[in-house]
Amino acid sequence: MSQNTHSLDIEFSDNNILSSLFGVNDINIQTLEKINNVKIQYRGNKVKIYGSKTSIKVTKNELINLFEEAKKGIEID
């Protein structure tokens, strides 16, 4: 990764909701990566986002918003 690549760690409170957030075969994560030009890695309830500062900020906000929607039972697709 280049010098301009940054990273951010996020920890979510409910591991079970993350599976619906990430989607089947992580399709939702792959979509976010393409749209925001970031790389997302996760293990358990911890998510790490790599990319430019701006892209990371946008992706973090999107993930948090989608997580809140998934907590309400809304299907993420």
Backbone atoms as SQL, in Angstrom:
CREATE TABLE atoms (id INTEGER PRIMARY KEY, chain TEXT, resi INTEGER, resn TEXT, atom TEXT, x REAL, y REAL, z REAL);
INSERT INTO atoms VALUES
  (1, 'A', 1, 'MET', 'N', 0.834, -1.180, 0.000),
  (2, 'A', 1, 'MET', 'CA', 0.000, 0.000, 0.000),
  (3, 'A', 1, 'MET', 'C', 0.879, 1.244, 0.000),
  (4, 'A', 2, 'SER', 'N', 0.370, 2.296, -0.569),
  (5, 'A', 2, 'SER', 'CA', 1.148, 3.517, -0.714),
  (6, 'A', 2, 'SER', 'C', 1.232, 4.291, 0.601),
  (7, 'A', 3, 'GLN', 'N', 2.052, 5.322, 0.586),
  (8, 'A', 3, 'GLN', 'CA', 2.211, 6.162, 1.771),
  (9, 'A', 3, 'GLN', 'C', 0.909, 6.880, 2.128),
  (10, 'A', 4, 'ASN', 'N', 0.055, 7.101, 1.151),
  (11, 'A', 4, 'ASN', 'CA', -1.191, 7.824, 1.394),
  (12, 'A', 4, 'ASN', 'C', -2.297, 6.920, 1.923),
  (13, 'A', 5, 'THR', 'N', -1.973, 5.672, 2.180),
  (14, 'A', 5, 'THR', 'CA', -2.976, 4.753, 2.689),
  (15, 'A', 5, 'THR', 'C', -3.012, 4.834, 4.211),
  (16, 'A', 6, 'HIS', 'N', -4.207, 4.999, 4.723),
  (17, 'A', 6, 'HIS', 'CA', -4.425, 5.065, 6.164),
  (18, 'A', 6, 'HIS', 'C', -5.325, 3.904, 6.555),
  (19, 'A', 7, 'SER', 'N', -5.483, 3.710, 7.847),
  (20, 'A', 7, 'SER', 'CA', -6.398, 2.664, 8.297),
  (21, 'A', 7, 'SER', 'C', -7.161, 3.136, 9.526),
  (22, 'A', 8, 'LEU', 'N', -8.303, 2.491, 9.728),
  (23, 'A', 8, 'LEU', 'CA', -9.158, 2.818, 10.869),
  (24, 'A', 8, 'LEU', 'C', -9.786, 1.532, 11.369),
  (25, 'A', 9, 'ASP', 'N', -9.807, 1.359, 12.681),
  (26, 'A', 9, 'ASP', 'CA', -10.440, 0.194, 13.299),
  (27, 'A', 9, 'ASP', 'C', -11.792, 0.600, 13.867),
  (28, 'A', 10, 'ILE', 'N', -12.783, -0.246, 13.631),
  (29, 'A', 10, 'ILE', 'CA', -14.116, -0.056, 14.205),
  (30, 'A', 10, 'ILE', 'C', -14.489, -1.358, 14.901),
  (31, 'A', 11, 'GLU', 'N', -15.110, -1.252, 16.058),
  (32, 'A', 11, 'GLU', 'CA', -15.605, -2.437, 16.756),
  (33, 'A', 11, 'GLU', 'C', -17.114, -2.303, 16.905),
  (34, 'A', 12, 'PHE', 'N', -17.834, -3.301, 16.401),
  (35, 'A', 12, 'PHE', 'CA', -19.287, -3.297, 16.474),
  (36, 'A', 12, 'PHE', 'C', -19.747, -4.108, 17.674),
  (37, 'A', 13, 'SER', 'N', -20.908, -3.752, 18.206),
  (38, 'A', 13, 'SER', 'CA', -21.374, -4.338, 19.457),
  (39, 'A', 13, 'SER', 'C', -22.007, -5.716, 19.290),
  (40, 'A', 14, 'ASP', 'N', -22.523, -6.031, 18.120),
  (41, 'A', 14, 'ASP', 'CA', -23.249, -7.293, 17.945),
  (42, 'A', 14, 'ASP', 'C', -22.739, -8.049, 16.735),
  (43, 'A', 15, 'ASN', 'N', -22.020, -9.116, 17.016),
  (44, 'A', 15, 'ASN', 'CA', -21.427, -9.946, 15.980),
  (45, 'A', 15, 'ASN', 'C', -22.477, -10.578, 15.071),
  (46, 'A', 16, 'ASN', 'N', -23.644, -10.915, 15.608),
  (47, 'A', 16, 'ASN', 'CA', -24.673, -11.595, 14.823),
  (48, 'A', 16, 'ASN', 'C', -25.231, -10.696, 13.726),
  (49, 'A', 17, 'ILE', 'N', -25.319, -9.424, 13.989),
  (50, 'A', 17, 'ILE', 'CA', -25.861, -8.489, 13.004),
  (51, 'A', 17, 'ILE', 'C', -24.876, -8.276, 11.854),
  (52, 'A', 18, 'LEU', 'N', -23.597, -8.445, 12.128),
  (53, 'A', 18, 'LEU', 'CA', -22.603, -8.212, 11.090),
  (54, 'A', 18, 'LEU', 'C', -22.766, -9.151, 9.898),
  (55, 'A', 19, 'SER', 'N', -23.217, -10.374, 10.130),
  (56, 'A', 19, 'SER', 'CA', -23.376, -11.304, 9.006),
  (57, 'A', 19, 'SER', 'C', -24.414, -10.782, 8.019),
  (58, 'A', 20, 'SER', 'N', -25.502, -10.191, 8.510),
  (59, 'A', 20, 'SER', 'CA', -26.482, -9.625, 7.581),
  (60, 'A', 20, 'SER', 'C', -25.965, -8.321, 6.982),
  (61, 'A', 21, 'LEU', 'N', -25.166, -7.589, 7.725),
  (62, 'A', 21, 'LEU', 'CA', -24.569, -6.356, 7.211),
  (63, 'A', 21, 'LEU', 'C', -23.587, -6.660, 6.077),
  (64, 'A', 22, 'PHE', 'N', -22.749, -7.677, 6.261),
  (65, 'A', 22, 'PHE', 'CA', -21.729, -8.003, 5.271),
  (66, 'A', 22, 'PHE', 'C', -22.309, -8.684, 4.045),
  (67, 'A', 23, 'GLY', 'N', -23.431, -9.395, 4.212),
  (68, 'A', 23, 'GLY', 'CA', -24.088, -10.042, 3.082),
  (69, 'A', 23, 'GLY', 'C', -23.527, -11.422, 2.789),
  (70, 'A', 24, 'VAL', 'N', -24.246, -12.133, 1.941),
  (71, 'A', 24, 'VAL', 'CA', -23.829, -13.473, 1.532),
  (72, 'A', 24, 'VAL', 'C', -22.510, -13.364, 0.780),
  (73, 'A', 25, 'ASN', 'N', -21.541, -14.179, 1.199),
  (74, 'A', 25, 'ASN', 'CA', -20.194, -14.150, 0.611),
  (75, 'A', 25, 'ASN', 'C', -19.583, -12.751, 0.611),
  (76, 'A', 26, 'ASP', 'N', -19.936, -11.955, 1.615),
  (77, 'A', 26, 'ASP', 'CA', -19.381, -10.598, 1.800),
  (78, 'A', 26, 'ASP', 'C', -19.676, -9.662, 0.631),
  (79, 'A', 27, 'ILE', 'N', -20.761, -9.901, -0.082),
  (80, 'A', 27, 'ILE', 'CA', -21.066, -9.092, -1.265),
  (81, 'A', 27, 'ILE', 'C', -21.242, -7.614, -0.923),
  (82, 'A', 28, 'ASN', 'N', -21.817, -7.315, 0.239),
  (83, 'A', 28, 'ASN', 'CA', -22.004, -5.910, 0.628),
  (84, 'A', 28, 'ASN', 'C', -20.662, -5.232, 0.906),
  (85, 'A', 29, 'ILE', 'N', -19.744, -5.970, 1.525),
  (86, 'A', 29, 'ILE', 'CA', -18.403, -5.434, 1.794),
  (87, 'A', 29, 'ILE', 'C', -17.684, -5.174, 0.475),
  (88, 'A', 30, 'GLN', 'N', -17.780, -6.123, -0.443),
  (89, 'A', 30, 'GLN', 'CA', -17.130, -5.959, -1.755),
  (90, 'A', 30, 'GLN', 'C', -17.687, -4.746, -2.493),
  (91, 'A', 31, 'THR', 'N', -18.987, -4.529, -2.387),
  (92, 'A', 31, 'THR', 'CA', -19.614, -3.374, -3.030),
  (93, 'A', 31, 'THR', 'C', -19.100, -2.070, -2.421),
  (94, 'A', 32, 'LEU', 'N', -19.039, -2.005, -1.093),
  (95, 'A', 32, 'LEU', 'CA', -18.505, -0.811, -0.426),
  (96, 'A', 32, 'LEU', 'C', -17.054, -0.553, -0.818),
  (97, 'A', 33, 'GLU', 'N', -16.266, -1.636, -0.912),
  (98, 'A', 33, 'GLU', 'CA', -14.860, -1.486, -1.301),
  (99, 'A', 33, 'GLU', 'C', -14.748, -0.855, -2.689),
  (100, 'A', 34, 'LYS', 'N', -15.556, -1.329, -3.621),
  (101, 'A', 34, 'LYS', 'CA', -15.504, -0.803, -4.990),
  (102, 'A', 34, 'LYS', 'C', -15.980, 0.643, -5.050),
  (103, 'A', 35, 'ILE', 'N', -17.103, 0.931, -4.408),
  (104, 'A', 35, 'ILE', 'CA', -17.677, 2.280, -4.461),
  (105, 'A', 35, 'ILE', 'C', -16.742, 3.310, -3.820),
  (106, 'A', 36, 'ASN', 'N', -16.168, 2.959, -2.674),
  (107, 'A', 36, 'ASN', 'CA', -15.382, 3.926, -1.895),
  (108, 'A', 36, 'ASN', 'C', -13.878, 3.807, -2.090),
  (109, 'A', 37, 'ASN', 'N', -13.448, 2.864, -2.934),
  (110, 'A', 37, 'ASN', 'CA', -12.020, 2.655, -3.180),
  (111, 'A', 37, 'ASN', 'C', -11.245, 2.425, -1.882),
  (112, 'A', 38, 'VAL', 'N', -11.735, 1.458, -1.094),
  (113, 'A', 38, 'VAL', 'CA', -11.088, 1.082, 0.163),
  (114, 'A', 38, 'VAL', 'C', -10.923, -0.437, 0.196),
  (115, 'A', 39, 'LYS', 'N', -10.190, -0.900, 1.185),
  (116, 'A', 39, 'LYS', 'CA', -10.067, -2.329, 1.468),
  (117, 'A', 39, 'LYS', 'C', -10.608, -2.540, 2.874),
  (118, 'A', 40, 'ILE', 'N', -11.497, -3.513, 3.031),
  (119, 'A', 40, 'ILE', 'CA', -12.106, -3.781, 4.336),
  (120, 'A', 40, 'ILE', 'C', -11.742, -5.193, 4.767),
  (121, 'A', 41, 'GLN', 'N', -11.197, -5.299, 5.963),
  (122, 'A', 41, 'GLN', 'CA', -10.900, -6.594, 6.552),
  (123, 'A', 41, 'GLN', 'C', -11.655, -6.690, 7.863),
  (124, 'A', 42, 'TYR', 'N', -12.048, -7.902, 8.227),
  (125, 'A', 42, 'TYR', 'CA', -12.736, -8.047, 9.501),
  (126, 'A', 42, 'TYR', 'C', -12.425, -9.394, 10.122),
  (127, 'A', 43, 'ARG', 'N', -12.560, -9.405, 11.439),
  (128, 'A', 43, 'ARG', 'CA', -12.441, -10.626, 12.219),
  (129, 'A', 43, 'ARG', 'C', -13.359, -10.447, 13.412),
  (130, 'A', 44, 'GLY', 'N', -14.332, -11.335, 13.511),
  (131, 'A', 44, 'GLY', 'CA', -15.306, -11.204, 14.592),
  (132, 'A', 44, 'GLY', 'C', -16.074, -9.914, 14.432),
  (133, 'A', 45, 'ASN', 'N', -16.095, -9.109, 15.485),
  (134, 'A', 45, 'ASN', 'CA', -16.838, -7.851, 15.424),
  (135, 'A', 45, 'ASN', 'C', -15.929, -6.643, 15.182),
  (136, 'A', 46, 'LYS', 'N', -14.678, -6.903, 14.796),
  (137, 'A', 46, 'LYS', 'CA', -13.727, -5.825, 14.531),
  (138, 'A', 46, 'LYS', 'C', -13.515, -5.682, 13.024),
  (139, 'A', 47, 'VAL', 'N', -13.637, -4.450, 12.558),
  (140, 'A', 47, 'VAL', 'CA', -13.500, -4.142, 11.140),
  (141, 'A', 47, 'VAL', 'C', -12.359, -3.152, 10.979),
  (142, 'A', 48, 'LYS', 'N', -11.524, -3.383, 9.967),
  (143, 'A', 48, 'LYS', 'CA', -10.432, -2.463, 9.667),
  (144, 'A', 48, 'LYS', 'C', -10.623, -1.983, 8.226),
  (145, 'A', 49, 'ILE', 'N', -10.575, -0.668, 8.046),
  (146, 'A', 49, 'ILE', 'CA', -10.754, -0.062, 6.733),
  (147, 'A', 49, 'ILE', 'C', -9.431, 0.580, 6.323),
  (148, 'A', 50, 'TYR', 'N', -8.980, 0.285, 5.100),
  (149, 'A', 50, 'TYR', 'CA', -7.758, 0.866, 4.549),
  (150, 'A', 50, 'TYR', 'C', -8.121, 1.731, 3.350),
  (151, 'A', 51, 'GLY', 'N', -7.479, 2.896, 3.243),
  (152, 'A', 51, 'GLY', 'CA', -7.699, 3.764, 2.090),
  (153, 'A', 51, 'GLY', 'C', -7.287, 5.185, 2.422),
  (154, 'A', 52, 'SER', 'N', -7.782, 6.124, 1.617),
  (155, 'A', 52, 'SER', 'CA', -7.500, 7.534, 1.892),
  (156, 'A', 52, 'SER', 'C', -8.331, 7.966, 3.104),
  (157, 'A', 53, 'LYS', 'N', -7.917, 9.038, 3.749),
  (158, 'A', 53, 'LYS', 'CA', -8.642, 9.513, 4.928),
  (159, 'A', 53, 'LYS', 'C', -10.112, 9.786, 4.604),
  (160, 'A', 54, 'THR', 'N', -10.356, 10.425, 3.463),
  (161, 'A', 54, 'THR', 'CA', -11.726, 10.752, 3.073),
  (162, 'A', 54, 'THR', 'C', -12.542, 9.485, 2.830),
  (163, 'A', 55, 'SER', 'N', -11.973, 8.540, 2.089),
  (164, 'A', 55, 'SER', 'CA', -12.677, 7.288, 1.780),
  (165, 'A', 55, 'SER', 'C', -12.974, 6.491, 3.047),
  (166, 'A', 56, 'ILE', 'N', -12.029, 6.484, 3.970),
  (167, 'A', 56, 'ILE', 'CA', -12.228, 5.765, 5.235),
  (168, 'A', 56, 'ILE', 'C', -13.384, 6.387, 6.013),
  (169, 'A', 57, 'LYS', 'N', -13.413, 7.712, 6.067),
  (170, 'A', 57, 'LYS', 'CA', -14.466, 8.411, 6.820),
  (171, 'A', 57, 'LYS', 'C', -15.844, 8.105, 6.232),
  (172, 'A', 58, 'VAL', 'N', -15.956, 8.170, 4.910),
  (173, 'A', 58, 'VAL', 'CA', -17.226, 7.885, 4.242),
  (174, 'A', 58, 'VAL', 'C', -17.644, 6.437, 4.504),
  (175, 'A', 59, 'THR', 'N', -16.702, 5.509, 4.367),
  (176, 'A', 59, 'THR', 'CA', -16.997, 4.086, 4.558),
  (177, 'A', 59, 'THR', 'C', -17.412, 3.807, 5.989),
  (178, 'A', 60, 'LYS', 'N', -16.722, 4.416, 6.950),
  (179, 'A', 60, 'LYS', 'CA', -17.068, 4.234, 8.368),
  (180, 'A', 60, 'LYS', 'C', -18.508, 4.678, 8.612),
  (181, 'A', 61, 'ASN', 'N', -18.865, 5.850, 8.117),
  (182, 'A', 61, 'ASN', 'CA', -20.223, 6.355, 8.314),
  (183, 'A', 61, 'ASN', 'C', -21.251, 5.444, 7.662),
  (184, 'A', 62, 'GLU', 'N', -20.953, 4.952, 6.469),
  (185, 'A', 62, 'GLU', 'CA', -21.876, 4.043, 5.785),
  (186, 'A', 62, 'GLU', 'C', -22.042, 2.748, 6.564),
  (187, 'A', 63, 'LEU', 'N', -20.928, 2.186, 7.053),
  (188, 'A', 63, 'LEU', 'CA', -21.004, 0.942, 7.826),
  (189, 'A', 63, 'LEU', 'C', -21.820, 1.127, 9.101),
  (190, 'A', 64, 'ILE', 'N', -21.610, 2.231, 9.790),
  (191, 'A', 64, 'ILE', 'CA', -22.350, 2.483, 11.026),
  (192, 'A', 64, 'ILE', 'C', -23.844, 2.648, 10.732),
  (193, 'A', 65, 'ASN', 'N', -24.165, 3.391, 9.678),
  (194, 'A', 65, 'ASN', 'CA', -25.573, 3.566, 9.302),
  (195, 'A', 65, 'ASN', 'C', -26.214, 2.239, 8.911),
  (196, 'A', 66, 'LEU', 'N', -25.498, 1.440, 8.123),
  (197, 'A', 66, 'LEU', 'CA', -26.025, 0.136, 7.704),
  (198, 'A', 66, 'LEU', 'C', -26.178, -0.801, 8.899),
  (199, 'A', 67, 'PHE', 'N', -25.247, -0.729, 9.846),
  (200, 'A', 67, 'PHE', 'CA', -25.325, -1.555, 11.056),
  (201, 'A', 67, 'PHE', 'C', -26.591, -1.211, 11.840),
  (202, 'A', 68, 'GLU', 'N', -26.878, 0.086, 11.962),
  (203, 'A', 68, 'GLU', 'CA', -28.082, 0.525, 12.681),
  (204, 'A', 68, 'GLU', 'C', -29.344, 0.037, 11.966),
  (205, 'A', 69, 'GLU', 'N', -29.338, 0.076, 10.638),
  (206, 'A', 69, 'GLU', 'CA', -30.475, -0.430, 9.861),
  (207, 'A', 69, 'GLU', 'C', -30.633, -1.937, 10.080),
  (208, 'A', 70, 'ALA', 'N', -29.532, -2.661, 10.053),
  (209, 'A', 70, 'ALA', 'CA', -29.577, -4.124, 10.248),
  (210, 'A', 70, 'ALA', 'C', -30.077, -4.466, 11.650),
  (211, 'A', 71, 'LYS', 'N', -29.732, -3.646, 12.657),
  (212, 'A', 71, 'LYS', 'CA', -30.209, -3.883, 14.020),
  (213, 'A', 71, 'LYS', 'C', -31.732, -3.772, 14.094),
  (214, 'A', 72, 'LYS', 'N', -32.310, -2.958, 13.236),
  (215, 'A', 72, 'LYS', 'CA', -33.761, -2.789, 13.200),
  (216, 'A', 72, 'LYS', 'C', -34.469, -3.907, 12.431),
  (217, 'A', 73, 'GLY', 'N', -33.651, -4.818, 11.861),
  (218, 'A', 73, 'GLY', 'CA', -34.233, -5.916, 11.103),
  (219, 'A', 73, 'GLY', 'C', -34.396, -5.644, 9.626),
  (220, 'A', 74, 'ILE', 'N', -33.868, -4.509, 9.174),
  (221, 'A', 74, 'ILE', 'CA', -33.951, -4.171, 7.760),
  (222, 'A', 74, 'ILE', 'C', -32.893, -4.954, 6.996),
  (223, 'A', 75, 'GLU', 'N', -33.312, -5.583, 5.893),
  (224, 'A', 75, 'GLU', 'CA', -32.375, -6.374, 5.096),
  (225, 'A', 75, 'GLU', 'C', -31.452, -5.447, 4.317),
  (226, 'A', 76, 'ILE', 'N', -30.160, -5.714, 4.392),
  (227, 'A', 76, 'ILE', 'CA', -29.165, -4.899, 3.702),
  (228, 'A', 76, 'ILE', 'C', -28.805, -5.604, 2.408),
  (229, 'A', 77, 'ASP', 'N', -29.033, -4.905, 1.283),
  (230, 'A', 77, 'ASP', 'CA', -28.650, -5.481, -0.016),
  (231, 'A', 77, 'ASP', 'C', -28.253, -4.411, -0.990);
